[in-house]
Structures are given as C-alpha cells and as structure tokens.
Amino acid sequence: MHPIFQLPNGIKFVHKQVDSPISHIGVLVNAGTRDEEEKDVGLAHFVEHTLFKGTEKRDARQIFRYIENLGGDMNASTSKEETYLHASFLTPDLKKITELLSDIFFNATFPEKELEKEKTIIIEEINYYKDTPTELIFDDFETLIFDQHPLGRNILGTKKGVKQLTRNHILNFIKNNYSADNVVISFVGATPLNRVKEIVSHYFGNVNLPENQRVRTPFQQYHPQTVKKNKNNSQAHLVMGNIAYSIQDDKKNHLLLLLSNLLGGQGSNTRLNMEIREKRGWAYSVESFYTPLSDSGLFTIYLGCDHSMVNKSIEVIHKEFKKLREKKLGEMQLHYAKKQFLGQLAISNEQKINEMLALGRSALFFDEIETLEEAIQAFEAITADQLLDVANEILLPDNFSYLSYQKD
C-alpha cells in the first residue's frame, strides 16, 4: 500500500517520487456541490474560481504572473464531492510553488470587485454548457437520476443563483467544509519524501483549520425515470444509466471499471462501438462511464446518433447487456479485456498530473492507497464469474433511467 502521512494540524499528505523534470502538487478538498445549501447551488464552484482572485499579499494578476514567470501552470476544478487546486512546475521551484498554493488556500481575501467580475465569467461558462449538448446532457441526467438529492445539483449553478452569491456565502462554505480531515496535499515529482514533507509541513501544517461539522445525507431513494426533451440539435443525444457502487466498495469498483471499459471504454473495439458505430454506422460516438462517489455511484452510457436511430440503438445496447448477463466471457476474451484496460491505466499514469490527482483523491477516502502494482494484481485476479455477477447487478433493463435530447 502507498503510505499516507499526516501534518501537525491534521491535513493528510501523500508523496510519490518519480524521475521527471516536472513536478505536480495539488490541494484536494473533500467538499463539492453536494455540500451546498439548496438555495446556494453553484457555491462550491464559485469558491474554486474566486480563491485565485487575491490574497493578503498578492492580487489576482500577481498570482498568475508569479507562477507563469516560473514556467509553471496552475488550475482548479470542482466536482459533486471535491474541489482541486493544483500546479505543475519545474522541480527546483517546489518551495516557491508550495508557498503560493498555501497563500491562496489560507489567505484568499475574496475582494468584492473581483467577485462581481467572476460572476460574469461563470455566467458565460453556464451559457457555454447550455450550447454544448454533449456536456449539458450529463448534468441534466444527474439531476434526473438523483432527483431532489444534493448529488443532483448542477456544479455551475444557475445564472440567478450565481448572481446572488456573496463573500459571506464563500466564507461560511469554507468554514463548514474546509476542515483538516477534509484536505489532502498530493505530490508527484523527483524531490525526495523528506524534503517535500519538510516544505509542505512548513506551509500547510501550521495553520489551524475549523473542525468538521458537516453531515452528508446519503442517496437512497432511486427510481428509474425516462425523460425526452425537445431539442433542435443536428443529432440526438442520449444518456442512459443506473445507480452503481460507491468508492468504498473497492472490490466491485475494479469489476465495474473493467466491465464498463469492455462495453464502451476508450478503445475502438469496445462492444458498443463495434455494434452501433462500426457494424451499423448509426452513431459517431457511443461510450460508457463509471463514476464512484463516496456513498453511491453512477454507471452511464452516452450515445450521439441520428434522431431516427435512438430507439434502435437502445435495443442494441440492451442486447449487449443481455449477452454479458447470460454468458461468461471466454478465457481469451477476459485476457484481452484485462490487457486493454491495464494498458490504458498505465498510459494514463504516464500523465503524472493524473497520478497526483488519483493519489490525492484516494487519500481523501482511505487510510491506505492501492499502488499501481497492487491495482494491476487486483485486475489480473478478476474472474469471468465475478464479471457475470456484476453484469447481473448493474445491467438490468428495468433499473435504467433514460434522458434524450430529440426533435419532436
């Protein structure tokens, strides 16, 4: 297992040494859209945007000028459950970059003028998503499937909601969610553990954070639904999906990841791509996704096709589901499914920023982190019987919800 360390104030720290001139460091917070008040939808994302708008000793322009003058890159993102701030940089600049991230994380001032400007930017981001059906349909589907639960809230929020957010909203959200046990510092780079730990402890380990007072309500009441929205797009868009395993169910996580990749993963020879695109020519894109969350999960399939082919494509998808429920994979089928997935996993880990974020996210939820070698062993040990069992738990037609954008 990969070790997790704890700073003096309770923040977790995870480190992996690799031979590279580029290093990556991130601050990962176990706080996202599901942790907002219902009336403040979009707040977690607003916090992420405005953290960069100035500190007690740097304004927004100075923050970005500082890192770019070092040849580095800094970014952030928000999900339903997490917020990430991270930087990529030349290894010798570790101390400078860590100080900068610490300044942003602990000393952001959220100036009113910058907040108003950022609201306009986020509203344009909302406009962009509304004009991008391949993005919007996933947000709408999560709202559908999670119904009135906080997991169904749109990450960006609404235009009206964003306009009413204030500095006090930000400060209260941070106070309620940015506790030490909700924060992980993750590092991947060439600098040895002891040196990184010394620097990270100096800049992140000596600031007291509020105690965790948050209580999350688990999602429990799933009811399959079918919704068709009239959209005058050139092609139809469909997302269909079912509730799946949480991140805590690590054994079944591996199984469903492999099954999802077999159905509609990154390769051109996935079952759905071969049947719907290559064999029939009905669609440009058909993909499957598995998103494990802290107390739930989501398995989805996306399809973009001609409006006349939506129902026929759904029939083909369910035929593939039926095959996986009724017949075990053969020995060579299972071998190549594993080989393809593990190759993609290794390629993804070559992008060290992905590895840094994956290590950090694991540290948010677990006391020990599976190494890449241990993950490979776990996938290699998967049996055809296990995949058959998961197919019969997840790929049940009556449990699927459907959302389509189609012309009437």
Beta strands, then each sheet from edge to edge (+ up, - down):
strand 1: 5-6
strand 2: 12-17
strand 3: 22-29
strand 4: 73-78
strand 5: 83-90
strand 6: 183-189
strand 7: 226-230
strand 8: 236-243
strand 9: 283-292
strand 10: 297-305
strand 11: 401-406
sheet 1: 1+ 2- 6- 3+ 5- 4+
sheet 2: 7+ 11+ 8- 10+ 9-
end
